[in-house]
Amino acid sequence: MEPPSLTQLSPGNCGCLASFTSTVQSFKTCWSAAVLSAHSHRLFLTLFPRRAPGGIPDGVKMSVAGFKKQFYKASQLMSEKVGGAEGTKLDEDFKDLERKADITSKAVVEVINKTSEYLQPNPATRAKLSMLNTVSKIRGQVNSPGYPQPEGLLGECMTKYGRDMGEDTNFGAALIDVGESMKRMAEVKDSLDIDVKQNFIDPLQAVAEKDIKDIQHHLKKLEGRRLDYDYKKKRQGKIQDEEIRQALEKFHESKELAESSMHNLLETDVEQVSQLSSFVESLLQYHREAAQIFEELSDKLRERVVDAQNRPRREYTPKPRPAYDFGELEQSNGGYSTAATSPPAYSTATPQSRGPSFQRSSIKSRPSEPCCKALYDFEPENEGELGFHEGDIITLVSQIDENWFEGTLRGRSGYFPNNYVEVMVPLSH
């Protein structure tokens, strides 16, 4: 069976070519349903060739009736879209109810999606998790993998490197503290996910899968029965009045069912408000536990800061520098020896021709008061310390203990570590 020719339908009868194309597509859809009904009719005649005593079997009557109804709908739709025919108008109250129900339906679906994104932001991880959950259900596994919370991943990273550094270091111990707290945060976030899913997402999902689908079904059926009724009403006289009356009754029946389903959806907004309240309560509980965890962590880190400040600082002690030994030039073959860092003592066994002049110049250049020479730069970190640069000559005032001297340099006085200097003239005891 071929559909009627569409060459006689002029696009000029429509507002625009796009509207005409859409109308033709809708007509093809309705016509395909009619052809399918006719094919079902022929199949039934093939399977049940014998006629019932009363004439055509009931099954065949139903098939023919379905074909006629689909044809009526397609014809009426073409008349409205192409020919500009007026269909039965629904009252304003129904349109207002339909508009509110449509907004509510969109809100439910969109809120479900955005809430899932809020709890589990990574779309790739969400897709992978959904696939794993499906596989687990197919295999009959009870436990399915959960969403990897970013707090947990950060906590694992901090804990790992904190242990690698060692708990005896300030930074390593602090990393472990923060890492353990972040892992606790991940557990709290998992609890939030479970609570929100059970008390908010699942109830809204039930509304979307039942109430909203029922509304869509009733509205679709209402539109089909309206087209059927308008077609028969337009051909009053050719179609029996009883058939028109039945079409009108079915139209009103579908209208009442659609109104009832939309009304029920809008009147259950108390349930939706209650579910929103549960969602906010879950968020509030999550943030309370998070605040408690971070307050405890903050107190612990403050204590670690105080301990680190009170811990005596370990000064850097440089390794001895290798000194070039002129006395062993022939044996060392021009290399450096690992002699002590202090300069070689003045020797009286030098050649006689150079000995007297060398000794006189050394005696003249030697300072008369206790002093030392800076081997390295020293930057003062505490009040009372004396800073200097490599090569500075510092006048010694006293020795504080075995590690610290007191001295003066260019009018400034203070303390400095003795391993940064070389004593040239020792203090007199």
C-alpha positions as a LaTeX table, in Angstrom:
\begin{tabular}{lrrr}
\hline
Residue & $x$ (\AA) & $y$ (\AA) & $z$ (\AA) \\
\hline
Met1 & 0.00 & 0.00 & 0.00 \\
Glu2 & 1.39 & 3.41 & $-1.05$ \\
Pro3 & 0.56 & 6.71 & 0.70 \\
Pro4 & $-1.46$ & 9.33 & $-1.21$ \\
Ser5 & 0.52 & 11.53 & $-3.58$ \\
Leu6 & 1.77 & 14.73 & $-1.99$ \\
Thr7 & 2.47 & 16.54 & $-5.27$ \\
Gln8 & $-0.83$ & 18.37 & $-5.05$ \\
Leu9 & 0.11 & 19.89 & $-1.69$ \\
Ser10 & 1.65 & 23.29 & $-2.37$ \\
Pro11 & 4.12 & 24.81 & 0.11 \\
Gly12 & 2.55 & 28.14 & $-0.64$ \\
Asn13 & $-0.39$ & 27.19 & 1.54 \\
Cys14 & 1.96 & 27.17 & 4.58 \\
Gly15 & 3.63 & 29.99 & 6.39 \\
Cys16 & 7.05 & 28.80 & 5.22 \\
Leu17 & 8.78 & 25.85 & 3.61 \\
Ala18 & 10.05 & 24.58 & 6.98 \\
Ser19 & 6.49 & 24.34 & 8.30 \\
Phe20 & 5.44 & 22.43 & 5.20 \\
Thr21 & 8.33 & 19.97 & 5.57 \\
Ser22 & 7.47 & 19.39 & 9.24 \\
Thr23 & 3.84 & 18.78 & 8.32 \\
Val24 & 4.76 & 16.25 & 5.64 \\
Gln25 & 6.97 & 14.44 & 8.14 \\
Ser26 & 4.11 & 14.28 & 10.67 \\
Phe27 & 1.78 & 12.99 & 7.97 \\
Lys28 & 4.28 & 10.28 & 7.01 \\
Thr29 & 4.46 & 9.19 & 10.65 \\
Cys30 & 0.70 & 8.85 & 10.93 \\
Trp31 & 0.48 & 7.17 & 7.52 \\
Ser32 & 3.15 & 4.64 & 8.53 \\
Ala33 & 1.04 & 3.72 & 11.54 \\
Ala34 & $-1.97$ & 3.28 & 9.26 \\
Val35 & $-0.01$ & 1.07 & 6.86 \\
Leu36 & 1.23 & $-1.01$ & 9.80 \\
Ser37 & $-2.37$ & $-1.49$ & 10.91 \\
Ala38 & $-3.35$ & $-2.59$ & 7.39 \\
His39 & $-0.47$ & $-5.08$ & 7.30 \\
Ser40 & $-1.71$ & $-6.47$ & 10.59 \\
His41 & $-5.13$ & $-6.84$ & 8.97 \\
Arg42 & $-3.74$ & $-8.89$ & 6.08 \\
Leu43 & $-1.68$ & $-11.05$ & 8.44 \\
Phe44 & $-4.79$ & $-11.80$ & 10.49 \\
Leu45 & $-6.72$ & $-12.80$ & 7.35 \\
Thr46 & $-3.88$ & $-15.11$ & 6.38 \\
Leu47 & $-3.83$ & $-16.82$ & 9.77 \\
Phe48 & $-7.63$ & $-16.98$ & 10.17 \\
Pro49 & $-9.16$ & $-17.34$ & 6.69 \\
Arg50 & $-12.49$ & $-18.74$ & 7.91 \\
Arg51 & $-15.26$ & $-16.25$ & 8.48 \\
Ala52 & $-17.30$ & $-16.17$ & 11.64 \\
Pro53 & $-21.04$ & $-16.80$ & 11.28 \\
Gly54 & $-21.80$ & $-13.17$ & 11.96 \\
Gly55 & $-19.51$ & $-11.80$ & 9.23 \\
Ile56 & $-16.04$ & $-10.28$ & 9.73 \\
Pro57 & $-14.18$ & $-11.55$ & 12.85 \\
Asp58 & $-13.82$ & $-9.11$ & 15.77 \\
Gly59 & $-10.03$ & $-9.08$ & 15.41 \\
Val60 & $-10.32$ & $-7.97$ & 11.81 \\
Lys61 & $-12.86$ & $-5.32$ & 12.77 \\
Met62 & $-10.42$ & $-3.93$ & 15.35 \\
Ser63 & $-7.62$ & $-3.90$ & 12.78 \\
Val64 & $-9.74$ & $-2.06$ & 10.24 \\
Ala65 & $-10.91$ & 0.38 & 12.91 \\
Gly66 & $-7.32$ & 1.09 & 13.89 \\
Phe67 & $-6.40$ & 1.71 & 10.27 \\
Lys68 & $-9.31$ & 4.08 & 9.80 \\
Lys69 & $-8.46$ & 5.97 & 13.00 \\
Gln70 & $-4.83$ & 6.47 & 11.94 \\
Phe71 & $-6.01$ & 7.65 & 8.54 \\
Tyr72 & $-8.43$ & 10.11 & 10.15 \\
Lys73 & $-5.66$ & 11.51 & 12.36 \\
Ala74 & $-3.26$ & 11.91 & 9.44 \\
Ser75 & $-5.89$ & 13.63 & 7.31 \\
Gln76 & $-6.91$ & 16.02 & 10.09 \\
Leu77 & $-3.27$ & 16.85 & 10.88 \\
Met78 & $-2.61$ & 17.68 & 7.24 \\
Ser79 & $-5.73$ & 19.84 & 7.13 \\
Glu80 & $-4.60$ & 21.84 & 10.15 \\
Lys81 & $-0.95$ & 22.19 & 9.22 \\
Val82 & $-1.30$ & 22.68 & 5.48 \\
Gly83 & $-4.85$ & 23.82 & 4.92 \\
Gly84 & $-5.09$ & 26.01 & 8.01 \\
Ala85 & $-8.13$ & 24.20 & 9.40 \\
Glu86 & $-9.17$ & 25.05 & 12.95 \\
Gly87 & $-9.08$ & 22.25 & 15.50 \\
Thr88 & $-10.90$ & 21.95 & 18.79 \\
Lys89 & $-9.42$ & 24.47 & 21.22 \\
Leu90 & $-8.66$ & 23.52 & 24.79 \\
Asp91 & $-9.79$ & 25.91 & 27.52 \\
Glu92 & $-7.40$ & 28.38 & 29.16 \\
Asp93 & $-7.48$ & 26.57 & 32.50 \\
Phe94 & $-6.23$ & 23.41 & 30.83 \\
Lys95 & $-3.48$ & 25.32 & 29.00 \\
Asp96 & $-2.37$ & 26.98 & 32.23 \\
Leu97 & $-2.32$ & 23.62 & 34.00 \\
Glu98 & $-0.33$ & 22.12 & 31.13 \\
Arg99 & 2.19 & 24.98 & 31.24 \\
Lys100 & 2.76 & 24.58 & 35.00 \\
Ala101 & 3.08 & 20.81 & 34.72 \\
Asp102 & 5.57 & 21.20 & 31.87 \\
Ile103 & 7.75 & 23.58 & 33.91 \\
Thr104 & 7.59 & 21.26 & 36.92 \\
Ser105 & 8.56 & 18.27 & 34.79 \\
Lys106 & 11.55 & 20.08 & 33.33 \\
Ala107 & 12.59 & 21.28 & 36.79 \\
Val108 & 12.52 & 17.75 & 38.23 \\
Val109 & 14.62 & 16.28 & 35.43 \\
Glu110 & 17.14 & 19.15 & 35.40 \\
Val111 & 17.52 & 19.24 & 39.20 \\
Ile112 & 18.24 & 15.49 & 39.23 \\
Asn113 & 21.00 & 15.94 & 36.63 \\
Lys114 & 22.57 & 19.00 & 38.27 \\
Thr115 & 22.50 & 17.43 & 41.73 \\
Ser116 & 24.35 & 14.39 & 40.39 \\
Glu117 & 26.93 & 16.71 & 38.82 \\
Tyr118 & 27.28 & 18.60 & 42.11 \\
Leu119 & 27.97 & 15.43 & 44.09 \\
Gln120 & 30.14 & 13.82 & 41.41 \\
Pro121 & 31.65 & 16.58 & 39.24 \\
Asn122 & 33.81 & 14.47 & 36.91 \\
Pro123 & 31.65 & 13.35 & 33.93 \\
Ala124 & 34.16 & 10.74 & 32.73 \\
Thr125 & 34.33 & 9.16 & 36.19 \\
Arg126 & 30.53 & 9.21 & 36.45 \\
Ala127 & 30.19 & 7.39 & 33.13 \\
Lys128 & 32.81 & 4.82 & 34.11 \\
Leu129 & 31.16 & 4.30 & 37.49 \\
Ser130 & 27.75 & 3.82 & 35.88 \\
Met131 & 29.18 & 1.18 & 33.56 \\
Leu132 & 30.87 & $-0.65$ & 36.45 \\
Asn133 & 27.64 & $-0.60$ & 38.48 \\
Thr134 & 25.76 & $-2.09$ & 35.53 \\
Val135 & 28.35 & $-4.84$ & 35.15 \\
Ser136 & 28.17 & $-5.55$ & 38.90 \\
Lys137 & 24.39 & $-5.93$ & 38.71 \\
Ile138 & 24.69 & $-8.30$ & 35.75 \\
Arg139 & 27.22 & $-10.42$ & 37.62 \\
Gly140 & 25.13 & $-10.35$ & 40.77 \\
Gln141 & 27.77 & $-8.57$ & 42.80 \\
Val142 & 26.46 & $-6.77$ & 45.87 \\
Asn143 & 29.33 & $-4.32$ & 46.36 \\
Ser144 & 30.01 & $-1.87$ & 43.56 \\
Pro145 & 32.85 & 0.67 & 43.41 \\
Gly146 & 32.12 & 4.14 & 44.77 \\
Tyr147 & 32.96 & 7.53 & 43.35 \\
Pro148 & 36.63 & 8.45 & 44.01 \\
Gln149 & 36.30 & 11.62 & 46.07 \\
Pro150 & 38.97 & 14.27 & 45.31 \\
Glu151 & 39.48 & 14.78 & 49.06 \\
Gly152 & 40.45 & 11.13 & 49.38 \\
Leu153 & 42.89 & 11.30 & 46.45 \\
Leu154 & 44.54 & 14.39 & 47.93 \\
Gly155 & 44.72 & 12.73 & 51.35 \\
Glu156 & 46.41 & 9.63 & 49.92 \\
Cys157 & 49.00 & 11.81 & 48.17 \\
Met158 & 49.82 & 13.82 & 51.30 \\
Thr159 & 49.99 & 10.76 & 53.53 \\
Lys160 & 52.31 & 8.93 & 51.13 \\
Tyr161 & 54.87 & 11.73 & 50.84 \\
Gly162 & 54.61 & 12.59 & 54.53 \\
Arg163 & 55.66 & 9.04 & 55.41 \\
Asp164 & 58.42 & 9.18 & 52.79 \\
Met165 & 59.83 & 12.32 & 54.43 \\
Gly166 & 59.54 & 10.80 & 57.87 \\
Glu167 & 57.39 & 11.67 & 60.85 \\
Asp168 & 60.46 & 13.09 & 62.63 \\
Thr169 & 60.43 & 16.06 & 60.21 \\
Asn170 & 58.07 & 18.96 & 60.75 \\
Phe171 & 56.80 & 19.05 & 57.17 \\
Gly172 & 56.42 & 15.28 & 56.90 \\
Ala173 & 54.42 & 15.00 & 60.13 \\
Ala174 & 52.20 & 17.93 & 59.11 \\
Leu175 & 51.54 & 16.34 & 55.71 \\
Ile176 & 50.42 & 13.14 & 57.42 \\
Asp177 & 48.06 & 15.09 & 59.69 \\
Val178 & 46.45 & 16.93 & 56.78 \\
Gly179 & 46.31 & 13.76 & 54.64 \\
Glu180 & 44.48 & 11.79 & 57.33 \\
Ser181 & 41.99 & 14.63 & 57.77 \\
Met182 & 41.34 & 14.77 & 54.03 \\
Lys183 & 40.65 & 11.03 & 53.99 \\
Arg184 & 38.13 & 11.56 & 56.78 \\
Met185 & 36.57 & 14.27 & 54.62 \\
Ala186 & 36.22 & 11.75 & 51.77 \\
Glu187 & 34.32 & 9.40 & 54.08 \\
Val188 & 31.99 & 12.23 & 55.12 \\
Lys189 & 31.46 & 13.09 & 51.42 \\
Asp190 & 30.54 & 9.46 & 50.71 \\
Ser191 & 27.92 & 9.63 & 53.46 \\
Leu192 & 26.57 & 12.83 & 51.90 \\
Asp193 & 26.26 & 11.11 & 48.51 \\
Ile194 & 24.32 & 8.20 & 50.02 \\
Asp195 & 21.96 & 10.43 & 52.03 \\
Val196 & 21.20 & 12.75 & 49.12 \\
Lys197 & 20.59 & 9.85 & 46.75 \\
Gln198 & 18.19 & 8.07 & 49.12 \\
Asn199 & 16.28 & 11.11 & 50.40 \\
Phe200 & 16.33 & 13.46 & 47.41 \\
Ile201 & 17.41 & 12.03 & 44.05 \\
Asp202 & 15.56 & 8.69 & 44.24 \\
Pro203 & 12.17 & 10.25 & 45.19 \\
Leu204 & 12.50 & 12.79 & 42.37 \\
Gln205 & 13.51 & 10.01 & 40.01 \\
Ala206 & 10.32 & 8.15 & 40.94 \\
Val207 & 8.29 & 11.25 & 40.08 \\
Ala208 & 10.06 & 11.53 & 36.71 \\
Glu209 & 9.62 & 7.86 & 35.85 \\
Lys210 & 5.97 & 7.54 & 36.91 \\
Asp211 & 4.02 & 10.78 & 37.27 \\
Ile212 & 5.70 & 12.71 & 34.48 \\
Lys213 & 5.57 & 9.76 & 32.07 \\
Asp214 & 1.87 & 9.30 & 32.84 \\
Ile215 & 1.24 & 12.96 & 32.01 \\
Gln216 & 3.12 & 12.65 & 28.72 \\
His217 & 1.16 & 9.50 & 27.85 \\
His218 & $-2.23$ & 11.11 & 28.58 \\
Leu219 & $-1.36$ & 14.29 & 26.64 \\
Lys220 & $-0.26$ & 12.27 & 23.62 \\
Lys221 & $-3.44$ & 10.21 & 23.74 \\
Leu222 & $-5.51$ & 13.38 & 24.13 \\
Glu223 & $-3.99$ & 14.89 & 20.99 \\
Gly224 & $-4.71$ & 11.73 & 19.01 \\
Arg225 & $-8.34$ & 11.61 & 20.10 \\
Arg226 & $-8.75$ & 15.32 & 19.38 \\
Leu227 & $-7.58$ & 14.79 & 15.80 \\
Asp228 & $-9.93$ & 11.82 & 15.43 \\
Tyr229 & $-12.91$ & 13.79 & 16.78 \\
Asp230 & $-12.21$ & 16.88 & 14.64 \\
Tyr231 & $-11.96$ & 14.76 & 11.49 \\
Lys232 & $-15.28$ & 13.05 & 12.14 \\
Lys233 & $-16.98$ & 16.31 & 13.17 \\
Lys234 & $-15.84$ & 17.98 & 9.95 \\
Arg235 & $-17.43$ & 15.15 & 7.94 \\
Gln236 & $-20.69$ & 15.13 & 9.81 \\
Gly237 & $-23.31$ & 13.57 & 7.56 \\
Lys238 & $-20.85$ & 11.20 & 5.93 \\
Ile239 & $-20.00$ & 9.68 & 9.32 \\
Gln240 & $-22.67$ & 8.45 & 11.68 \\
Asp241 & $-23.62$ & 10.71 & 14.60 \\
Glu242 & $-23.06$ & 7.87 & 17.07 \\
Glu243 & $-19.48$ & 7.50 & 15.92 \\
Ile244 & $-18.95$ & 11.25 & 16.32 \\
Arg245 & $-20.50$ & 11.15 & 19.80 \\
Gln246 & $-18.20$ & 8.29 & 20.85 \\
Ala247 & $-15.17$ & 10.20 & 19.54 \\
Leu248 & $-16.22$ & 13.25 & 21.58 \\
Glu249 & $-16.67$ & 11.15 & 24.73 \\
Lys250 & $-13.23$ & 9.61 & 24.30 \\
Phe251 & $-11.76$ & 13.07 & 23.78 \\
His252 & $-13.30$ & 14.37 & 27.02 \\
Glu253 & $-12.22$ & 11.20 & 28.84 \\
Ser254 & $-8.59$ & 11.71 & 27.79 \\
Lys255 & $-8.82$ & 15.39 & 28.70 \\
Glu256 & $-10.02$ & 14.55 & 32.21 \\
Leu257 & $-7.27$ & 11.95 & 32.67 \\
Ala258 & $-4.61$ & 14.43 & 31.53 \\
Glu259 & $-6.00$ & 17.14 & 33.81 \\
Ser260 & $-6.12$ & 14.74 & 36.75 \\
Ser261 & $-2.51$ & 13.57 & 36.26 \\
Met262 & $-1.20$ & 17.14 & 35.94 \\
His263 & $-3.23$ & 18.27 & 38.95 \\
Asn264 & $-1.83$ & 15.40 & 41.05 \\
Leu265 & 1.72 & 16.34 & 40.09 \\
Leu266 & 1.24 & 19.96 & 41.07 \\
Glu267 & $-0.55$ & 19.11 & 44.31 \\
Thr268 & 2.30 & 16.89 & 45.51 \\
Asp269 & 4.65 & 19.87 & 45.79 \\
Val270 & 4.59 & 19.36 & 49.57 \\
Glu271 & 6.50 & 16.13 & 48.99 \\
Gln272 & 9.02 & 17.93 & 46.78 \\
Val273 & 9.54 & 20.62 & 49.43 \\
Ser274 & 10.08 & 17.89 & 52.04 \\
Gln275 & 12.66 & 16.24 & 49.80 \\
Leu276 & 14.43 & 19.57 & 49.33 \\
Ser277 & 14.48 & 19.99 & 53.10 \\
Ser278 & 16.13 & 16.57 & 53.46 \\
Phe279 & 18.71 & 17.60 & 50.87 \\
Val280 & 19.58 & 20.77 & 52.79 \\
Glu281 & 19.74 & 18.84 & 56.08 \\
Ser282 & 22.23 & 16.42 & 54.52 \\
Leu283 & 24.35 & 19.34 & 53.30 \\
Leu284 & 24.21 & 20.98 & 56.72 \\
Gln285 & 25.33 & 17.78 & 58.44 \\
Tyr286 & 28.16 & 17.40 & 55.93 \\
His287 & 29.45 & 20.92 & 56.54 \\
Arg288 & 29.18 & 20.52 & 60.31 \\
Glu289 & 31.35 & 17.41 & 60.23 \\
Ala290 & 33.73 & 19.08 & 57.78 \\
Ala291 & 34.07 & 22.11 & 60.06 \\
Gln292 & 34.79 & 19.86 & 63.05 \\
Ile293 & 37.46 & 17.94 & 61.13 \\
Phe294 & 39.21 & 21.11 & 59.97 \\
Glu295 & 39.01 & 22.76 & 63.39 \\
Glu296 & 40.75 & 19.76 & 64.95 \\
Leu297 & 43.32 & 19.81 & 62.15 \\
Ser298 & 43.91 & 23.55 & 62.57 \\
Asp299 & 44.55 & 23.14 & 66.31 \\
Lys300 & 46.97 & 20.31 & 65.67 \\
Leu301 & 48.89 & 22.29 & 63.05 \\
Arg302 & 49.15 & 25.31 & 65.36 \\
Glu303 & 50.74 & 23.08 & 67.98 \\
Arg304 & 53.19 & 21.78 & 65.39 \\
Val305 & 54.13 & 25.34 & 64.42 \\
Val306 & 54.89 & 26.19 & 68.06 \\
Asp307 & 56.92 & 22.99 & 68.51 \\
Ala308 & 58.89 & 23.71 & 65.35 \\
Gln309 & 59.68 & 27.25 & 66.50 \\
Asn310 & 60.82 & 26.08 & 69.93 \\
Arg311 & 62.97 & 23.30 & 68.57 \\
Pro312 & 66.67 & 24.37 & 68.52 \\
Arg313 & 67.86 & 25.15 & 65.08 \\
Arg314 & 70.50 & 22.87 & 63.66 \\
Glu315 & 73.22 & 25.04 & 62.22 \\
Tyr316 & 74.81 & 24.10 & 58.97 \\
Thr317 & 78.40 & 23.00 & 59.50 \\
Pro318 & 80.37 & 23.07 & 56.25 \\
Lys319 & 82.82 & 20.32 & 55.52 \\
Pro320 & 86.54 & 21.21 & 55.80 \\
Arg321 & 87.97 & 22.69 & 52.64 \\
Pro322 & 90.94 & 20.87 & 51.10 \\
Ala323 & 94.11 & 23.00 & 51.52 \\
Tyr324 & 96.97 & 23.09 & 49.06 \\
Asp325 & 100.15 & 21.90 & 50.81 \\
Phe326 & 103.20 & 23.64 & 49.31 \\
Gly327 & 105.55 & 21.57 & 51.43 \\
Glu328 & 104.54 & 18.32 & 49.71 \\
Leu329 & 104.50 & 19.62 & 46.15 \\
Glu330 & 106.84 & 16.95 & 44.79 \\
Gln331 & 105.03 & 14.05 & 46.46 \\
Ser332 & 101.49 & 15.21 & 45.59 \\
Asn333 & 102.29 & 15.60 & 41.88 \\
Gly334 & 100.49 & 18.93 & 41.77 \\
Gly335 & 97.27 & 17.69 & 43.45 \\
Tyr336 & 95.42 & 18.87 & 46.56 \\
Ser337 & 95.94 & 17.20 & 49.90 \\
Thr338 & 93.24 & 16.70 & 52.54 \\
Ala339 & 95.01 & 18.76 & 55.15 \\
Ala340 & 93.16 & 20.68 & 57.85 \\
Thr341 & 91.44 & 23.93 & 56.92 \\
Ser342 & 93.59 & 26.02 & 59.26 \\
Pro343 & 96.51 & 27.64 & 57.43 \\
Pro344 & 99.91 & 25.97 & 57.85 \\
Ala345 & 101.85 & 27.13 & 60.88 \\
Tyr346 & 104.67 & 29.58 & 60.32 \\
Ser347 & 107.82 & 27.51 & 59.94 \\
Thr348 & 111.36 & 28.51 & 60.91 \\
Ala349 & 112.84 & 25.90 & 58.56 \\
Thr350 & 112.32 & 27.93 & 55.43 \\
Pro351 & 115.35 & 28.80 & 53.28 \\
Gln352 & 117.70 & 31.21 & 55.04 \\
Ser353 & 117.62 & 33.73 & 52.25 \\
Arg354 & 113.81 & 34.23 & 52.54 \\
Gly355 & 113.26 & 33.41 & 56.18 \\
Pro356 & 114.04 & 36.72 & 57.90 \\
Ser357 & 112.06 & 38.93 & 55.51 \\
Phe358 & 109.02 & 36.57 & 55.64 \\
Gln359 & 109.01 & 36.50 & 59.40 \\
Arg360 & 109.32 & 40.28 & 59.67 \\
Ser361 & 106.43 & 40.92 & 57.29 \\
Ser362 & 104.25 & 38.38 & 59.11 \\
Ile363 & 104.97 & 39.95 & 62.46 \\
Lys364 & 104.20 & 43.41 & 61.16 \\
Ser365 & 100.84 & 42.37 & 59.64 \\
Arg366 & 99.63 & 40.36 & 62.63 \\
Pro367 & 96.95 & 42.31 & 64.65 \\
Ser368 & 97.72 & 43.11 & 68.27 \\
Glu369 & 94.17 & 42.62 & 69.72 \\
Pro370 & 92.10 & 39.40 & 69.76 \\
Cys371 & 90.39 & 39.00 & 66.39 \\
Cys372 & 89.20 & 36.48 & 63.83 \\
Lys373 & 88.64 & 36.32 & 60.07 \\
Ala374 & 85.25 & 35.43 & 58.54 \\
Leu375 & 85.37 & 32.28 & 56.42 \\
Tyr376 & 81.75 & 32.57 & 55.18 \\
Asp377 & 78.91 & 35.07 & 55.05 \\
Phe378 & 76.69 & 35.07 & 58.14 \\
Glu379 & 73.17 & 36.54 & 58.05 \\
Pro380 & 71.74 & 37.30 & 61.52 \\
Glu381 & 68.35 & 35.67 & 62.14 \\
Asn382 & 67.78 & 36.68 & 65.75 \\
Glu383 & 68.16 & 39.90 & 67.67 \\
Gly384 & 71.66 & 40.38 & 69.10 \\
Glu385 & 73.49 & 38.45 & 66.37 \\
Leu386 & 76.32 & 40.09 & 64.39 \\
Gly387 & 76.26 & 39.74 & 60.61 \\
Phe388 & 79.37 & 39.78 & 58.43 \\
His389 & 80.78 & 38.80 & 55.05 \\
Glu390 & 83.56 & 36.48 & 54.04 \\
Gly391 & 86.96 & 38.08 & 54.64 \\
Asp392 & 85.83 & 40.55 & 57.32 \\
Ile393 & 88.16 & 40.95 & 60.34 \\
Ile394 & 86.09 & 40.84 & 63.53 \\
Thr395 & 87.40 & 42.02 & 66.90 \\
Leu396 & 86.78 & 39.39 & 69.59 \\
Val397 & 85.27 & 40.59 & 72.87 \\
Ser398 & 84.52 & 37.33 & 74.66 \\
Gln399 & 83.59 & 33.70 & 74.13 \\
Ile400 & 79.97 & 32.98 & 75.18 \\
Asp401 & 80.26 & 29.18 & 75.09 \\
Glu402 & 82.00 & 26.54 & 73.06 \\
Asn403 & 79.96 & 27.47 & 69.95 \\
Trp404 & 79.53 & 31.26 & 70.09 \\
Phe405 & 81.76 & 34.33 & 70.18 \\
Glu406 & 80.93 & 37.93 & 70.98 \\
Gly407 & 82.63 & 40.51 & 68.80 \\
Thr408 & 82.53 & 43.93 & 67.14 \\
Leu409 & 82.70 & 44.95 & 63.49 \\
Arg410 & 82.55 & 48.50 & 62.13 \\
Gly411 & 80.92 & 49.85 & 65.29 \\
Arg412 & 78.42 & 47.01 & 65.59 \\
Ser413 & 78.57 & 44.31 & 68.26 \\
Gly414 & 76.82 & 40.98 & 68.62 \\
Tyr415 & 77.08 & 37.20 & 68.74 \\
Phe416 & 78.14 & 34.86 & 65.94 \\
Pro417 & 78.99 & 31.13 & 65.60 \\
Asn418 & 82.64 & 30.23 & 65.91 \\
Asn419 & 82.53 & 27.73 & 63.03 \\
Tyr420 & 82.04 & 30.63 & 60.60 \\
Val421 & 85.37 & 32.25 & 61.48 \\
Glu422 & 89.07 & 31.51 & 61.84 \\
Val423 & 90.71 & 32.87 & 65.00 \\
Met424 & 93.76 & 34.94 & 64.17 \\
Val425 & 94.58 & 36.31 & 67.65 \\
Pro426 & 92.95 & 34.26 & 70.41 \\
Leu427 & 91.37 & 35.75 & 73.48 \\
Ser428 & 93.56 & 35.88 & 76.55 \\
His429 & 92.29 & 33.71 & 79.37 \\
\hline
\end{tabular}
